[in-house]
Amino acid sequence: MKWVKNEFEKLRRSEEGFSLTELLIVLAIIGILVMIAVPLYQNVTTRAKTTEAKTQLSFLHTLQKTYRLEHDTYSDDFASLGFEQESLITEGGRARYEIEITQAGPNSYTATATSIIDFDNDGQLNQWQVTEDGTIEQTVPD
């Protein structure tokens, strides 16, 4: 009987594992890392999505410059510029921004790219703007 008790004690001492405290500490560390990483990841994805707006506005600016060289005025018509708005994701397409020429005249124009999706669910839609000097700037952050 003493032999069984000694064997049981050996087995009990040789078992290796983690205590509840150690597991809780590891879970707390993982939780902290997740809390740090998720906001950083969301910012990266939002910046990647805004690249679409900047690219489209830059292309539109190039078309406007070319049009002005030929016609001595800026155009408010996409067809005359040769610009085609890609289908929005709400219509089965891939575009997240709706492009619009808000003002055009002989010496200036303004075009905007307005997001159709609220990236961070704060009730504001991201908006970018380009003018005749080619400056692309964010007018409404999201």
N, C-alpha and C positions, 0 to 999 in steps of 0.2 A: 504494500500500500504506500509505503514511503517512496518507493521507486516511481510510482505513478505521479505522486505529488511533486517530486523533483523534476520529472519530465514536463509536467504541466507548467511549472515555474520557468523552466528553460524556454518552453514555447512562448509563454507570455512575455518574457523579457526579450526574446528574439523578434517578436513582431514589430515591424516598423510601419509607421504611418504618420499622418499629420494630425495634430490636435485641432480641436474646434477653433481655438484662438488663432492658430496659424492660417487656417482656411479663411476665417473672417478678415484677417489682415490682407491676404491676397485678394479677396473679393473687393475690399475697400480700395486697394491700389488700382485694380482694374476699373472700378467705377470712376475714380478720379481721372484716369487716363481717357476714358470714354467721354467724360464731361469736357475735357480739354479738346479732344480730337473732333467731336461732332461739329461744334461751331466753326472750326477752321475748315473742315471739309465743306460745309454749307457755303462759306465765303468763296471757296475755290470754284464751286459749281455755279454760283451766281455770276462770278467774273467771267467764266467760260460762256455763259449764256449771253452776257452783255456784249461779247465779241461780235455776235451776229449783228447787233444794232450798229456798232462802229464800222463794221465791214460794209454793210449795205449803204450807210450814209456816205462813206468814203467813195464808194462806187458811184453813187448818185451825184456827188460833188464833181467827179471827173466828167460825167455826162453833161452836167450843167456848164462846166467850163467850155467843153467842146461846142455845146449848143450856142453859147454866148459868142464864141469866136465866129460862128457862121451867121448868126441872126442879130447880133448886137443887143440882145436882151436875154434874160433867163426865162425858162419855161415853167409853167405850172401844170403841164400835162405829161404824164409818164410816157404815153405812146409816142409823142414827138421826140422825147429824149431817148427812147429805146429801152426804158427801164420797165421790167416786169416784176411786180410783187409776187414773191413765192407764196403758195397757198399756206394759210395759217394752220396751226395744229388743231384748231377747233373745227377746221374744214377738212381734216384728213391730210393736211400737208405737214411741213416740218418747221415753218417759220414761227417764231415766238414774238416777233415784233411787226407791227403794222407801220408801214412807211407812208408819210403824207407830206406833200409840199404845201406849207401853210401860207407862204407869201412868195410871189415872184414878180420882178419888174425889170426895168432896163439896167439897174445898177446893183440890185441885191436880190437875194432869195433866202428863204428859211425853210428847212425841211426837218421833220421830226420822225423819230422812231419810238413808238409807244408799245410797251409790252402788253400782251393780252393775258399774261399770267402774273399773279402776285407771288413773286418768288419766296418772300419771307412771311407771307400771310399777315401783313400789317395794314392792309387796306389801301396801300398806295401802289400804283403801277409805275414801273421804271420808265423813264423817258430820256432820250438823247436828242441832241439838236446839232445841225450843221448849218453854217451860213456861207455866204459867198467867199469868205476868206479861207474856207476849208477847215476852220476850227470845229472840232467835234467835242461837245461837252455834255456832261450829264446834267439835265435840268431838274429831274425829279429822281432822287436816289431810292433804291429799294433794298 
